[in-house]
Amino acid sequence: MLPKRIHVDGLSVRYFGAGAGSPVLLLHGASLGSSADVWLRNLAPLAGHRLHVVAPDLPGFGGTDNPADVSLSYRKKFILAFMDALKIDRAALVGHSQAGRVALDLALGNPERITKVVVLATGSLLPPLAEKTESEGEEGGSREPTLEDTRRLLEGNLYNRALITPDELDLRHRMSVGKNYSAFVARKAAKGKGGGKGDAPWQRVSKCPVPLLMLYGENDRGDAAKRAAKAKELNPALDLRLLPRCAHLVQWDAADAFAEIAGRFLTRD
C-alpha cells in the first residue's frame, strides 16, 4: 500500500488510507520509531467492515515533518486539523499506547467531532496498583539507535517475536533515526512542561461521552492484566477486554482478533 501526502498546518503529512464508509483514524503511539506503518496489517481488514480507515504519521514521526511545537496538546490540535484537511467532520479514533490518551481527551473536549474511541494498550488509562503510574512515549535511548537497539525495543513490545522480519526491522529503524530521533529528543526535553493538573488520565475514562472500547494484551508491560482487572472492578460497565498471547503491539500480536473486535464495535449502531 502506497502512502499519500497532504499539507496540514504548514506540515507535509504522510498517511495511508483504505476503504469507504464511516471514517476511522488510526493513531500510532509516541515511542521512538512509531509511525503509521504499525497499522499496515490492519488497514485492509478494518476497511472490510465498510469503514474508511486513515492512518497518519503524527507530527515528528514517520514521514511527516517535525513541528515547532512538540507538545501533546499540539498533537491533539493537529488531529482535528488533519480531519479538516481531509474534509472529515466526524470520525472514530483508534489510539495505540499514548495515542489512546489523546483519543480520549479529544472525545472529552470535542464530542461533536468524535463518534467512538478504541483504546489500545494505553497504560496511563488503567488505574495503578500502588503509587507507581504508567507513562507512554519514553522508549528510546540517549543516542541515536543502532539496528540492534531497534530490534531490542521492538522485541520488548511483542509477544510473537517471529513477526520481526528483516523488512519490518529495517522499516522501524528508518523511522527511529535522523529527523525522527531529533523530534524524540525534543519531546523528551519538553515532557512535563505545562501539564500535570486535574484528574489522572485513568480517572477520566468513566467520563468518556462517546462509546468506548479498551483492548489490552495479557502479556503487556506494567502489570496491564492486573490493572485491567482493577479497572473492571471500579467500573463493571466498562467495555474492556484482554487478548491472550499479546504484548504492547496488540495490533500485531492479535491482528485478526483486533480487526474483528474493533470492526464490530466501530460499525455497531
Beta strands, then each sheet from edge to edge (+ up, - down):
strand 1: 4-8
strand 2: 11-18
strand 3: 22-27
strand 4: 51-56
strand 5: 91-96
strand 6: 114-120
strand 7: 212-217
strand 8: 240-243
sheet 1: 1+ 2- 4+ 3+ 5+ 6+ 7+ 8+
end
